[in-house]
Amino acid sequence: MFAAASRHLAAAASNAVSSMANQAVMTVTPAAASRIKDLMSEKHDSSIIGLRVGLAKKGCENMSYTMNYAREIGKLDEVVESEGVKVVVDSNALMYLIGTEMDYVDNDLASEFVFNNPNQKSSCGCGKSFSV
């Protein structure tokens, strides 16, 4: 009885790991890709290869997204290509960003990148930091 239960648990764990491995680290919406293209073209710097996304420990919920121009790709970084742009996901942020959608919102109140992160458990009142 215990052997059958152990095999069942091992199979379930294997399926979960396989499912996570096949899930995209991050998706980039057409609006976000368009804005990244605009930002890169404004810089006139041939060393910029894309946009780097990472996380920093700050804010009342302890984590905040960071974005910088990417000039290199670390050996453990993940690269997401969408609509002709590269988003380099920092290796230290990978496990927190799996399944995240990066969008860009431009309306009367704000123009900003928005991260729809399924791993997020809570966020602070201002929305600038979160926890997983």
Residue pairs with C-beta under 8 A, 6 or more apart in sequence:
20 98
23 98
23 99
24 80
24 99
25 78
25 80
25 89
25 94
25 97
25 98
25 99
25 100
26 53
26 78
26 80
26 87
26 89
26 97
26 98
26 99
26 100
26 101
26 102
27 80
27 82
27 100
27 101
27 102
28 36
28 80
28 82
28 83
28 85
28 87
28 101
28 102
29 101
29 102
29 103
29 104
30 82
30 83
31 103
31 104
31 105
31 106
32 82
32 102
32 103
32 104
32 113
33 82
33 83
33 84
33 85
34 83
34 104
35 104
35 106
35 113
36 50
36 51
36 85
36 87
37 83
37 84
37 85
39 51
40 48
40 50
40 51
40 69
40 85
43 69
45 69
47 71
48 69
48 70
48 71
49 70
49 71
49 72
49 73
49 86
49 88
50 69
50 70
50 79
50 85
50 86
50 87
50 88
51 67
51 68
51 69
51 70
51 85
51 86
51 87
51 88
52 66
52 67
52 68
52 69
52 70
52 87
52 88
52 89
52 90
53 65
53 66
53 67
53 87
53 88
53 89
53 90
53 93
53 97
53 102
54 65
54 66
54 67
54 68
54 89
54 90
54 92
54 93
55 63
55 64
55 65
55 66
55 90
55 92
55 93
55 96
55 97
56 63
56 64
56 65
56 66
57 63
57 64
58 64
58 129
59 124
59 128
59 129
59 130
60 124
60 129
61 122
61 123
61 124
61 129
61 130
61 131
62 129
62 131
63 96
63 129
63 130
63 131
63 132
64 128
64 129
64 130
65 113
65 115
66 90
67 113
70 86
70 88
73 79
73 88
74 88
74 90
74 91
76 91
76 94
77 88
77 89
77 90
77 91
78 88
78 89
78 91
78 94
79 86
79 87
79 88
79 89
80 86
80 87
80 89
81 87
87 102
89 97
96 117
96 119
96 132
97 115
97 117
97 119
98 119
99 117
99 118
99 119
100 115
100 116
100 117
100 118
100 119
101 115
101 116
102 113
102 114
102 115
103 113
103 114
103 115
103 116
104 111
104 112
104 113
104 114
105 111
105 112
105 113
105 114
117 130
117 132
119 132
120 130
120 131
120 132
121 130
121 131
121 132
122 130
122 131
123 129
123 130
123 131
124 130
